[in-house]
Amino acid sequence: MTTSAPSPIPLGTRAYRGRLLSPLTPEGSRNQGAGLRFIEDALLLVTPDGRILSAGPAATTTFRGPVLDLRPAVLIPGFVDAHLHYPQTRITGSASGPLLDWLERSVFPEEARFDDPAHAAAVASDFTRRMLMAGTTTCAAYSSAHAAATDTLFEALDRAGLRAFAGLTLMDQGCPEPLRLDHREALPAMRDLIQKWHGKGEGRLQFIVTPRFALSCSRPLLEAAAQVAADHQLFVQTHLAESPAEAEAVLRACPWAIDYLDVYDRLGLLGPRSLFAHAIHLSPRAWDRLAEAGARVAHCPDSNFFLDSGRMPIDEPRRRHVPIALGSDVGAGRSFDMRRAMSHAFDSALCLGTRLTPAELFTLATLGGATALDLQGRVGSLDPGKEADFLVVRCPDHITTEEGILAQLAFASDESTIQRVYVRGAQVHPVD
């Protein structure tokens, strides 16, 4: 690990001084952590193009330029929210579960409003603002079924400077008419959005193929989604086995499938770029198949509790080395704050007899999310060479140790303040 800046230091390099806490990026793309690094007094050097030049002790780092002294704040990687819904921003906390009832009563009526450009723009602005306030620098977001609203979401993400995967939500059955998107309409809409946005913002923005779930998509629509993903080498995000009633309904609709996962598998939507949210009610066979295919899961404990969907057995993916990310799942999730997601993940695991450490939770919310989205070589930790996505967090003055900071982040988020947010070295919150 490089601890001092190489010479010469590029002109325009910026220096930030404070405590530093970060996961260590291990060898091997599917390993989600190799411990943590804590430096009591660190100097983080960021090049003009937004990459980390060095992250080491201030006393042994040679730098003769101005230094932004942020002490006693701690510098940490930005949070990764691997599952949330932009059009549900304004119905966060609407208690009308369980899942299928909640979709019908709360979600679908709100998402139908996104054919209104003014509503879509207002919510997109609120959505990005709330993520930045929570310290989320990377997200995987569902849009509505409206191509124009999805375009509006990308515009807002770009303006905010966020790193994001976002996709047009695909539905053509089991939903209100204003949300139906026939596969013959979906294909050109997706291709237009890919051409306009995928890879833009110097790679910050990516289009992700987004069938809502098997129950809301016909076979032709799922096959079209798989084709677009394969043609453009894109990630796919969808829901999997969130509730027993949902899983039973999927098998009634798809009697040719072995189980819920098999629907996606047979239609070309299971592979190394597949991100499945929830994954609560899966058999050992399904978990084995996820691992074999190289797929990833987004664990959303808050919404699972809120909708009484169940608890994901986190040891199942861990023992199979399936990459795990955390998701807020706003709006069934009740907060954009990934520190709350850490706390809920602890509770969920404890209910099933597993005690996650604060270090494990912190890694899930940072490097774990980056790994699940194949970004571990770019973000998720404060290693030299990575892009400088980081937060400045102020803990209470009496919190000075690595153990204390981790406990604050995972279990006492109300006691710490996210003061600044940076993406690729640019301050994106607060903005003057």
C-alpha positions in Angstrom: 0.0 0.0 0.0 1.4 3.4 -1.0 1.5 5.7 2.0 3.4 8.8 0.7 2.9 10.7 -2.5 5.1 10.0 -5.4 7.3 12.8 -6.9 6.6 14.9 -8.7 3.1 15.7 -7.4 0.8 16.9 -10.3 0.1 20.6 -10.3 -3.3 21.3 -8.9 -3.3 18.3 -6.5 -5.6 19.0 -3.5 -4.9 17.8 0.1 -7.4 16.9 2.8 -6.3 16.3 6.4 -8.3 14.3 9.0 -8.8 10.9 10.4 -9.2 8.3 7.7 -11.2 5.1 7.8 -11.5 2.8 4.7 -11.9 -0.8 3.7 -8.9 -2.3 2.1 -9.4 -3.6 -1.4 -8.3 -7.2 -1.6 -7.0 -9.3 -4.4 -9.8 -11.0 -6.4 -12.8 -9.3 -7.7 -15.4 -11.3 -5.7 -13.7 -10.8 -2.3 -15.5 -7.9 -0.6 -13.0 -6.9 2.0 -9.6 -7.5 3.4 -10.0 -5.6 6.7 -10.0 -1.9 7.4 -7.4 0.9 7.5 -7.6 3.6 10.2 -5.2 6.5 10.3 -5.5 8.9 13.3 -4.0 11.8 11.4 -4.1 11.3 7.6 -3.4 13.3 4.5 -5.5 12.4 1.4 -4.1 13.7 -1.8 -6.4 14.0 -4.8 -5.1 14.8 -8.3 -6.7 17.4 -10.6 -8.5 14.6 -12.5 -10.1 13.4 -9.3 -8.0 10.3 -8.5 -6.5 9.5 -5.1 -2.7 10.0 -5.3 -2.0 8.9 -1.8 -3.7 8.2 1.5 -1.3 8.0 4.4 -0.1 9.5 7.7 0.3 13.2 7.5 3.6 13.0 9.2 5.2 10.9 6.5 3.4 12.5 3.4 5.4 15.1 1.6 3.2 17.9 0.3 4.0 21.6 0.1 0.7 23.0 -1.2 -2.3 24.2 0.8 -4.0 21.7 3.0 -7.7 21.7 3.9 -7.6 20.8 7.5 -10.8 18.9 8.4 -9.8 17.5 11.7 -11.3 16.0 13.9 -13.6 14.8 11.1 -13.1 11.4 9.5 -12.7 10.8 5.8 -14.5 7.7 4.6 -15.5 6.3 1.2 -18.9 7.5 -0.2 -21.8 5.1 0.4 -23.2 2.9 -2.3 -27.0 2.4 -2.4 -27.6 -0.6 -4.6 -31.4 -0.5 -4.7 -33.8 2.3 -4.5 -36.8 3.8 -6.5 -36.7 7.4 -7.8 -40.5 7.6 -8.3 -41.2 6.5 -4.8 -39.3 9.4 -3.2 -42.6 11.1 -2.1 -44.3 8.0 -0.7 -41.5 7.0 1.6 -43.0 5.4 4.6 -46.4 4.8 3.2 -47.6 1.9 5.3 -49.9 -0.1 3.1 -48.1 -3.4 2.9 -47.6 -6.3 2.4 -45.7 -6.1 -0.9 -48.4 -6.8 -3.6 -51.0 -4.7 -1.8 -48.5 -1.9 -1.2 -47.7 -1.8 -5.0 -51.3 -1.6 -5.9 -52.4 1.0 -3.3 -49.3 3.2 -3.0 -46.7 2.6 -5.6 -48.6 2.3 -8.9 -50.8 5.4 -8.4 -47.7 7.5 -7.6 -45.6 6.1 -10.4 -48.4 6.9 -12.9 -47.9 10.6 -12.1 -44.5 10.5 -13.8 -45.9 11.1 -17.2 -46.1 14.8 -16.0 -42.7 16.4 -16.8 -43.1 18.9 -14.0 -43.7 16.3 -11.4 -40.8 14.1 -12.7 -38.4 17.0 -12.6 -39.4 18.1 -9.1 -39.0 14.6 -7.7 -35.7 14.1 -9.5 -34.3 17.2 -7.8 -35.5 16.0 -4.4 -34.2 12.5 -5.0 -30.7 13.6 -5.8 -30.6 16.2 -3.0 -31.6 13.6 -0.4 -29.0 11.1 -1.6 -26.3 13.7 -1.3 -27.4 14.8 2.1 -27.1 11.1 3.2 -23.6 10.7 1.7 -24.6 8.4 -1.1 -22.2 8.9 -4.0 -23.2 5.8 -6.1 -26.7 4.4 -6.6 -28.6 1.8 -8.6 -32.0 3.4 -9.2 -35.3 2.4 -10.7 -37.1 5.0 -12.7 -40.8 4.8 -13.7 -42.1 3.2 -16.9 -41.8 6.6 -18.7 -38.9 7.2 -21.0 -39.2 11.0 -20.5 -39.1 10.7 -16.8 -36.0 8.4 -17.0 -34.3 11.0 -19.1 -35.2 13.6 -16.5 -33.7 11.4 -13.8 -30.4 11.1 -15.7 -30.3 14.9 -16.2 -30.7 15.4 -12.4 -28.1 12.7 -11.6 -25.7 14.4 -14.0 -26.3 17.9 -12.6 -25.8 16.6 -9.1 -22.5 15.0 -10.0 -23.6 11.6 -8.7 -22.3 8.2 -9.9 -25.3 6.1 -10.9 -26.9 3.2 -12.6 -30.4 4.0 -13.7 -33.0 2.3 -15.8 -36.4 2.5 -17.4 -38.7 0.3 -15.3 -40.2 -2.3 -17.5 -43.8 -3.5 -17.0 -46.5 -4.7 -19.4 -48.9 -6.7 -17.2 -50.4 -6.7 -13.7 -50.2 -2.9 -13.5 -52.4 0.1 -14.4 -52.6 1.0 -18.0 -50.5 4.2 -17.7 -47.6 2.1 -16.6 -47.8 -0.5 -19.3 -44.9 -0.5 -21.7 -45.1 -3.0 -24.5 -41.9 -4.7 -25.6 -42.1 -3.1 -29.0 -42.1 0.3 -27.3 -39.6 -0.6 -24.6 -36.9 -1.7 -27.0 -36.4 1.6 -28.9 -36.9 3.6 -25.7 -34.1 1.7 -24.0 -31.8 2.0 -26.9 -32.4 5.8 -27.1 -31.6 6.2 -23.4 -28.5 4.0 -23.7 -27.2 6.1 -26.7 -27.8 9.4 -24.8 -26.6 8.5 -21.3 -24.7 5.3 -21.0 -21.1 6.1 -20.1 -21.7 9.8 -19.9 -20.3 12.1 -17.2 -16.8 10.5 -17.8 -18.3 7.1 -17.0 -20.3 8.2 -13.9 -23.6 7.4 -15.5 -24.7 3.9 -16.7 -27.9 2.6 -18.1 -29.1 -0.6 -16.3 -31.8 -2.8 -17.8 -34.7 -2.8 -15.3 -37.6 -5.3 -15.5 -39.6 -4.6 -12.4 -40.1 -8.3 -11.6 -41.2 -11.4 -13.3 -44.8 -10.9 -12.3 -45.1 -7.6 -14.0 -43.3 -8.6 -17.3 -44.5 -10.8 -20.0 -42.2 -13.3 -21.6 -41.6 -11.2 -24.7 -40.7 -8.2 -22.5 -38.3 -10.2 -20.4 -36.7 -11.6 -23.5 -36.4 -8.1 -25.0 -34.7 -7.0 -21.7 -32.2 -9.8 -21.9 -31.5 -9.0 -25.5 -30.7 -5.3 -24.8 -28.5 -6.3 -21.9 -26.6 -8.8 -24.0 -26.2 -6.4 -27.0 -24.8 -3.6 -24.9 -23.1 -5.6 -22.2 -25.2 -3.9 -19.5 -26.1 -4.7 -15.9 -29.6 -6.0 -15.2 -31.5 -5.2 -12.0 -34.7 -6.7 -10.8 -36.5 -8.1 -7.8 -36.3 -11.7 -6.6 -38.2 -13.7 -4.0 -39.2 -10.7 -1.9 -42.3 -12.2 -0.4 -43.9 -15.7 -0.3 -47.1 -14.4 -2.0 -45.1 -12.8 -4.8 -43.1 -16.0 -5.3 -46.2 -18.1 -5.4 -47.8 -15.8 -7.9 -44.8 -15.9 -10.2 -44.9 -19.7 -10.3 -48.6 -19.7 -11.1 -47.9 -17.4 -14.0 -44.8 -19.3 -15.1 -45.6 -23.0 -14.5 -42.7 -24.0 -16.8 -40.1 -22.7 -14.3 -38.5 -24.7 -11.5 -38.6 -21.8 -9.1 -38.6 -17.9 -9.2 -34.9 -17.6 -10.1 -35.4 -20.1 -12.9 -37.7 -17.7 -14.7 -34.9 -15.2 -15.1 -32.4 -18.0 -15.8 -34.3 -19.5 -18.7 -34.9 -16.1 -20.3 -31.3 -14.9 -20.2 -31.5 -12.6 -17.3 -29.2 -14.5 -14.9 -25.5 -13.9 -15.2 -22.4 -12.0 -13.9 -24.1 -8.6 -14.5 -27.4 -9.5 -12.7 -28.2 -7.6 -9.5 -31.2 -9.2 -7.6 -32.9 -7.2 -4.8 -34.1 -8.9 -1.7 -33.5 -12.7 -2.4 -35.3 -13.6 0.8 -37.2 -16.8 0.0 -34.7 -18.9 -2.0 -33.9 -22.6 -1.9 -30.3 -23.9 -1.5 -30.5 -24.8 -5.2 -31.3 -21.2 -6.1 -28.5 -19.9 -4.0 -26.1 -22.3 -5.6 -27.3 -21.2 -9.1 -26.8 -17.6 -8.2 -23.2 -18.3 -7.2 -22.5 -20.4 -10.2 -23.8 -17.7 -12.5 -21.7 -15.0 -10.8 -24.8 -12.9 -9.9 -25.0 -10.3 -7.1 -27.7 -9.5 -4.5 -28.9 -6.2 -3.0 -29.9 -6.7 0.6 -32.7 -4.3 1.7 -33.4 -5.0 5.4 -35.4 -1.9 6.2 -38.0 -2.4 3.6 -38.1 -6.1 4.4 -39.0 -5.2 7.9 -41.5 -2.5 6.9 -43.4 -4.7 4.5 -43.0 -7.8 6.7 -41.5 -9.6 3.7 -39.1 -11.7 5.8 -35.3 -11.6 6.4 -32.6 -12.5 3.9 -30.3 -15.2 5.3 -27.1 -13.3 4.8 -24.9 -16.3 5.5 -26.2 -18.0 2.4 -24.6 -15.6 -0.1 -21.6 -15.1 2.2 -20.6 -18.7 2.3 -21.0 -18.9 -1.5 -19.0 -15.7 -2.1 -21.9 -14.1 -3.8 -21.3 -10.3 -3.7 -23.7 -8.5 -1.4 -24.6 -4.8 -1.5 -26.9 -2.8 0.8 -29.9 -1.0 -0.6 -32.1 1.6 1.1 -35.1 0.5 -1.1 -36.7 3.9 -0.8 -39.8 4.2 -0.7 -40.6 1.0 1.2 -37.3 1.7 2.9 -37.8 4.6 5.3 -34.6 6.5 4.9 -32.0 7.4 2.2 -29.3 7.1 4.9 -27.1 4.0 4.3 -26.1 4.2 8.0 -29.6 3.3 8.8 -29.4 0.4 6.3 -26.3 -0.8 8.2 -28.2 -0.8 11.4 -31.1 -2.6 9.9 -28.8 -5.2 8.4 -27.4 -5.9 11.8 -30.9 -6.4 13.2 -31.9 -8.6 10.3 -28.9 -10.9 10.7 -29.3 -11.1 14.4 -32.9 -12.3 14.0 -31.4 -15.3 12.1 -28.6 -15.9 14.6 -25.7 -14.1 12.8 -23.9 -11.2 14.5 -22.4 -8.8 11.9 -19.6 -6.5 13.2 -19.6 -2.8 12.6 -16.6 -3.3 10.3 -18.5 -5.8 8.2 -21.5 -3.4 8.0 -19.3 -0.5 7.0 -17.7 -2.6 4.2 -21.1 -3.7 2.9 -22.2 -0.1 2.5 -19.0 1.0 0.7 -16.7 -1.5 -0.9 -19.4 -4.2 -0.9 -21.7 -2.1 -3.0 -18.9 -1.1 -5.3 -18.0 -4.8 -5.8 -21.6 -5.8 -6.5 -21.6 -3.2 -9.3 -18.2 -4.1 -10.6 -16.8 -0.7 -9.5 -14.3 -2.0 -6.9 -11.4 -1.0 -9.1 -12.7 2.6 -9.2 -14.5 3.4 -5.9 -15.5 1.9 -2.6 -12.3 2.5 -0.7 -9.7 5.2 -0.3 -6.9 3.4 -2.1 -4.4 5.2 -4.3 -5.4 5.1 -8.0 -9.1 5.0 -7.3 -11.5 7.8 -8.0 -11.9 10.2 -5.1 -15.5 9.5 -3.9 -15.4 10.3 -0.2 -17.2 11.9 2.7 -16.2 14.2 5.5 -18.0 13.0 8.6 -17.9 14.8 12.0 -18.5 12.5 15.0 -19.0 13.8 18.5 -15.7 15.1 20.0 -15.4 12.2 22.5 -15.4 9.6 19.6 -11.7 9.2 18.6 -11.0 5.6 18.0 -11.6 3.3 15.1 -14.0 1.2 17.1 -15.9 4.3 18.2 -16.2 5.7 14.7 -17.5 2.4 13.3 -20.1 2.2 16.1 -21.2 5.7 15.3 -21.6 5.0 11.6 -23.4 1.7 12.1 -25.6 2.3 15.1 -25.7 6.0 16.1 -26.1 7.9 12.8 -28.0 10.7 14.5 -24.9 11.6 16.4 -22.6 12.2 13.4 -22.9 14.8 10.6 -22.0 14.4 7.0 -20.3 17.7 6.3 -19.0 17.3 2.8 -19.5 14.9 -0.1 -17.0 14.5 -3.0 -17.4 12.5 -6.2 -14.3 12.1 -8.4 -12.6 14.8 -6.3 -15.3 17.4 -6.9 -17.3 18.7 -4.0 -21.0 17.9 -4.8 -22.5 18.7 -1.4 -22.9 21.3 -0.1 -22.6 23.3 -3.2 -22.2 27.1 -3.0 
